[in-house]
Amino acid sequence: MFRYYAWLAARSLRRSPALTALMVLAIGLGIGASITTLTVLRVLSGDPLPEKSARIFLPLIEPRSMDDYRAGDPPSEHMTYPDAMNLLRAGRAKYQAVSTGGAVVVQPPDSTVEPFMADVRFTSADFFPMFETPFAQGSGWSADDDEARARVIVISQSLNDKLFGGADDSVGRTLRLRGNDFRVVGVLDHWRPTPHFYDLIVGNYSETDEIFVPIDTGLDLEFGRRGTMNCWDDATDPVRSPNCAWMQLWIELDSPAQRAEYEAFLVNYSDEQRALGRFERPTNVRLYALPEWLEFKRVVPSDVRLQVWLAFGFLAVCLINTVGLMLAKFLRRAGEIGVRRAIGASRRQVFSQFLVEAGAVGIVGALLGVGFALLGLWAVRQQPGDYASLAHLDPTMLGTTVLLALLSSLVAGLLPAWHACDVPPALQLKSD
């Protein structure tokens, strides 16, 4: 029976090409706009560590002076070097890693290639296991390397391609950074957490750093750093000063109980530093889980959510227009419906026939909607935003497009199909 209804639908759609084109265009435009904005929202609001984001935390304490103090203000979003290293070495979490960004001059092994600047991440050994970074070769360095200020580095796959032609034996090679030789211990596979949660200063959706260096090694060699540095009072050595906040500490905790224990540890640490005369402000600590931190920083712009609602509003308008077009089309066939009813077709059969026809409009509209969505996402990728290159229609969103178009057309077809099956056959036969 379905094949017969499909044949009738195809015949009906071919019989009114202009009306069919209008219905398909309305569905396609609404679906294309909705899926474009929904895909962008999905990119912007993604979970950077889907398997463990709820176990990754950012501790914050308040080391600043009383200058400009206001009760109720959140604590500093960065830590001083002494505080970050104290908490790191306390080892109270499963994993803990300090992190900050910078840039360094890379001197390629091929002397014919000009030196260039590369993004560098100053961090500690637990960064790699905590964030489960994928390695194409080798691994990260050890805690002993951190303590020894070893000259070891991890590089990205893109930098490996650029410097070593994508060689699969890059571990153990030497790379010269700002006149200093470093030994490559690992090559990351493609890794681009979205959003770029561990450094929102450089961009919420920026590419992953190209080089990873032990924190003290990079500081000793005075590699360039970037990002926010908030200083107060006198700071003769801003980088390692207790009066300059510029680093972040990320930790991993496995349970709510461990979270409560770590929060208590932060309170005790702050109280201890105040007793030593360092901290002046009242105790003010936070322990943000990764999703909470992204929400606090409002990583997803509110206007993007507004655009999604507007797009779905446009889809609703398109569906209302489609309802009107289908109603006009179906009721023009009242005579045909009356004959079918007179020779024995039930209301249910007539209703099913017209729903199949509405579904056919939805399928064709889905194909057109995919085209509009691809065009819309291409336009997004031409924008200068750091997330633009991520705007692609993946298989999940492709399936969503088809499903949404089909459901939309079926919903739009319910009222016209109901009116069609309610046509009195006797009156139609008499009028014919």
N, C-alpha and C positions, 0 to 999 in steps of 0.2 A: 504493500500500500504506500509506503514512504516513497518508493521509486516513482509511483504514479503521481503522487503529489509533487515530487520534484520536477517531473516532466511538465505538469500543469503550471508550476511556478515559472519555469524557464520560458514556456510558451507565453505566459501572461506578461512577463518582463520584457520580452522581445516585442510584444504587441504595442507597448507604450514606452518607447525608448526615451523620450524626453522626460516623462514623469519618473521613470526608473533612474535616469541619470541624476535628477534632482535629489531623489531619496538617497542614493548612494553617495552623492557629494556631501549632503548634510551629515550623514553618519561619518564619512571619512574625515571631514574637517573637524568635527567634534572629537572624534577619537584621536586624530593626529595631534591636536592641541593638548588634550588631556595627557596622552602618553608622553609627549615631549616634556611637559612640566613635571610629570610624575617621575620620569627618569632622572631629571636634574635633582629633584628632591631626594630621590633614592641615593644618588651619588653623594649629595651633601650630608645626608643624615646616616650614612653607613656606619657600621660597627667596625672599627679598625682592627679589633682582635676578637672575632666572633666567639671563639672557644673559651675565652678567659677574661673578657673585659671587666666583668663584675669582680674579679679578684685582683685587678691592678688598681693601685691607689697613688694619689699624690698628697703627701703630707705638707702642711703649711704651718709655720710658726710666725711669731711677730717679734723680729729683732730690732725694729726701728726706734729712734729716739722719740721723745714727747713732742717734737716739733710737728705742728699741723695735726696733732692727734684729735680724733673725734670718736667718742664712744659709739660702739656699734659698727664701726668700719670693719670690713674683712681684713684678715692678716695679709702680709706681703705675699705676692704670688711667686716670689723667688727667695732663695736662701743665700746667706753668706757662705763663703768657702769654708770657714771653720765649722759652722753649724752643719752644713751638708756632709762634710767629711766625718764629723762626730757621729751623726746619725748613721752614716754608711758603715762605719767601723763598729758601731754598737751591735750590728748584726741581729736586730730584733725581728726581722721578717724573713720569709723563705728566700726571697731575692731582694736586692736593693741596688740601684744604680744611679749615680749622678749623671747629669746630662746638660750640655750647653752646646751651642753651635759656633762655627767660625769658618774661616777660609784660609787656604794655604797655597803657596806657589808649588806646582808640580813640575819637576824637571824630568821629562820623558827619557827613557833609556836610549831612544833613537835621537842622536844629536841633531838630526835634520828637522826634528819637530820642535817648534817653539815652546818654551815653558808657558803654562797657563794656570789660572786660578781654579781651584776646585773647592766645593763645599766640604767641610770637615765636621765631624761630630766628636767632641771630647766627652768621653764617658768612661765607665768602668766595666769590669769583666761580666757582671751579671746582666748587663744590657741584653746580651744575645739569648741566653736561655730564658730570661723573663719574658721577652717579647717574641720568643720562638721564631727568630729570624731564620729563613731558609738559607742553607749554604750550598753553593755549587761545588766548592772546593774548600777543604780545610775546616777550620772552626774559629771561634773567638779566642782571645787570649785568657790567661788565668789570673786569679787574684794575686798570685806571686808576681806576675808581670806588672800589675798595678803598683805594688809596693816597691818593686825594683826600678820603677820608671823605665821599663824596657822600651826599646824602639821597635815596636811591632805595630802592624796595622792590619785592618780588614778593609778591603776595597769592594766596590759595587761591581756587578757584572758589566755594566756599561763602561766603567773605567777600565776594566780588564780587557774589554773589546778594543777600547781606544789605545791603550798602552801596549798590550801584549798580543793584539790580534785575536783575542778570544781564546788564547791558549788554555788547555786543560791541565797545565802543570805550573800554574803561576805561584802556588804556595812555595815559599822558600826564596823567591826572587827578591831582588833589592829594588826599592823605589826611593828616589831622592826627593825630599820635601824641604824646600827652603834651605838647601845646602846641607841637609842631614839625611843620612842613609837609614832606611827603615826596612825591616824584613816583613814580607807579606805572609800572614799566617792563615788568612781565610779570604774567600771570594764569595760574596753574597749572591744568591740567586735573585731573580726579580722579586723585589719586595717594596711595595708602596702602600703602607697603611693609610686608609682614607676614612676620616680626616687624619692629617699629619699631627696626631695628638701630642707627641712628645716635644714639639716645638711649634707652637702656634704663632710665634713671632715672625718666622720666615714665610709663613703662608699656611692657611688651613689645609690646603690640598696640594702642597708642593711635592716635588720629587724627593726621594730619599737621598740622604747625604752620600757622597761618592767615596769618602774616606772616614774611617773610624780609628781614633787614636786614644790611648790611655790618657786620662785627664791630666795627671801631673806631668806626664811627658810633654804634652802640648803646651802646658803653662810654663814649664822650665825653658822650653825652646822659644817661648814668646810668639807662638803662632797667633795670627789674628783671630779675634773673637768678634761675634756679632750678637745683637740682641739688647735687651733692656739691662741697664745697670743703675740701681738706685742707691746713692751714697748719702750719708749724713755725718755730721761731725767731721773730724779730720781723718783722712785715709791716704797715708803715704804710699801704700802699695794696694791700689784699689782691687786688684784681682784676688788677693788673699786676705784682704782686710776684713775684720769683723764688723766694719761699718759700711759695707757695700754688698747689696743683695743682687745676685745675677744668675744663680744656678737653680736647677730643679732636682729633686730626688724622687725617683719612682720606686715603689715597692710592690711586692706580691704577698697577699695574705689569703689563706685558704678557708677561713670561716668567720662568721660574725663575732665569735668569741675572740679570735685573734685581732680583729679590727678594734674591739673594745679595749683589749690589752695594749694595742699600739697607741690608741688615743690617750690612754692613761700615761703611757710612757712619754708622749709628747708634752703632756701637762707637767709631768715631773721634771722633764728636761728644761722646760721654760722656767719653772719655779727655781730650779737650781741655778740657771744662768742669771736670773734676777737677783738671787742671793749673792752671786759673785759680783754684782754691780754692772753686768753687761746689759741685760734687758731692762728697759725703763717702763714700757707700756704694760698694762695688765695682761695676764695670760690670755692668749687668744689663739687657739689652734683649730685647724680643720684637717679632716682626712677625707678627701674626695675620692670616691670610686670613679673610674674612668668615664662611665656614662654621665655621672653627676658633674664631673669637671667640664665635659663638652657642653652640657646644658647650662652650667654657670657661665661659661664663656660665650654662650649664644653663637656657637659655631655655625648653625644653620640660620641664615638671615630670615627675619620675619617676612620680608617681601616675597621670598620664594614660596613660603606656605600660602601667602595671599594669591600668588600667581596660580597655584594649583587649584585653589577654590574658584578663582575666576575662570580657569579653563574648564572645570567641571560644570560651572554655571553656563558656559558657552555650549557645552555638550548637552545640557538640559534643554537649552533653547533649540538646538539642532533637533533633538528628539521630539520636541513639541511640533516643530515644523514637519518632521517626518510623519508624526501621527496624523496631521492634517492631510498630507499628501496621500498616505495609505488609505485614510478614510474616504477621500475623494475617489481614489482608484478602485477600491473594493465596492463602493456603493454604485459606481458606474456599471458594475457587472451584476446588478440586481436581477436582471432577467436570466442570466446564466445560473445564478444561485437558485432562483425559483424553480427552474427546470430540474436541477440536480436534486432539490428537496422533493419535487413532485414524483420523481422516479425512484425515490427511496433513500436518498442520502440523509443521514441524521445530522442534527445540529453539531454533534461532536465531530463528525467527519468533515463538515464544512469548516468548522473552527480549526481543526488540525491542518486542513489544506492551506488556509490563509496564514497560519503560523509558520508553516514550512516556507511559504513565499516570503514572509517577513524575515525568516532566518536566512534565506538566499540573499536578500538585500544586505543583511548584516555581514555575510561572508565576503561579498564583493566590497562592501564598505570597509571591512577590516583590511583587505588588501590595499585599498586606497589610503586608509588610515596609516598603515605601515609606511607607505611612501611619504605621506605628509610628515610622519614622525621622524623618519630618516632625514628628510629635508630640514626639519626644525632642529634636530640634533646637530646636523652639519653646520647650521647657522650658529648654534651655541659654541661649537668648537672653533669658530672663527673669532670669538671674543677673546679679550686679553686676560680673563680671569684664570687663576691657577687651577681651577677645577675643570676648565673647558675641555681639555684633552681626555677627560674621563667620561664625557657624555656620549655613551654608545648604547645602542639597543641590544642588550644581551638576550639570551634565550628565554629567561624568565619574563622579561618585559615584552618580548615578542609574543609569548603565549598569553600574557595579560592583555595585549592589544587585541588578539583574535577573540579571546573570551569576552572582553568588555564590549567589543563591537557586536558579537552575537547576542549577548544579553540585552544590550541597548536596543537592538532591532526587534527582539522578541517582546520586550517591554513596550516599545512603540507600536507593535502590531497587535497587542492584546485588545485594545478598545476597538480598532477597526475590524478585527476578526470577530469580536463579539457582536458588533452591529451587523456584520455580514451574515452570520449564522442566524440572526433574528429576523431576517427578511421573510415575510409571509408568502409562501409559494402560491397560494390561491390567487392573491391579488396580482401577482406578477404574471401568472398564466392568463388571467382574464384581460389584463392590459395589453398583453402581446397578441 
